[in-house]
Structures are given as structure tokens and as C-alpha cells.
Amino acid sequence: MDEALKENIMGALEQVVDPELGIDIVNLGLVYDIELDEEGTCKVTMTLTSMGCPLAGTIVDQVKTALDGIPEIKNVDVNIVWNPPWSKDRMSRYAKIALGIQ
């Protein structure tokens, strides 16, 4: 996958906001990896801020919706992983400022 397409995908994923924190999943550092195969299946490997997140299904649906508009993508496979565990260190500077984290 070329850089422009990867940027396009990450840009689309910035539309997906974690409902608890009010910040998108990219700036929170929840998206670990993106792959796109020849058949157009985009595999998004990501985590959630907490294991018992009741909104996991909602976030997965939003990821699929966000990537709907990208012509190269035919299917979206969201793979939720807990390893490596998410920590505040993964957040962008923007997310840390927005949440008041030093």
C-alpha cells in the first residue's frame, strides 16, 4: 500500500471518535496497523482504551463506515487486540493537550 493511500485511510479513521474520551482513535494511538490485500480487504489492527469497553461494537461499526468511502477498500476487517496494551504514551501531542495530560 502506498503512503498516499495509507494517509487517506488514517485520515478517514480520524473521523472515528472514542465516545468516552471525545478524541479520535488515531490521535489516541489506538490504531496499531493497517494492511490492504489485493482483494481490497483492509485489515485494521487496533485496541481500545479499556478491555471492558461497552462501546467496542460501536467503534468497530464506525471504523467500517469511515472506510466505506475509499474506493480501494472493498471489505474492512477490524482486529481488536490487547497486546501491546494501550497506554497514554501512544497518544499524539494533540490528544494529550486536549485531555490535559502532561
Secondary structure, 3 states (H helix, E strand, C coil): CCHHHHHHHHHHHCCCEECCCCEECCCCCCEEEEEECCCCEEEEEECCCCCCCCCHHHHHHHHHHHHCCCCCCCEEEEEECCCCCCCHHHCCHHHHHHHCCC
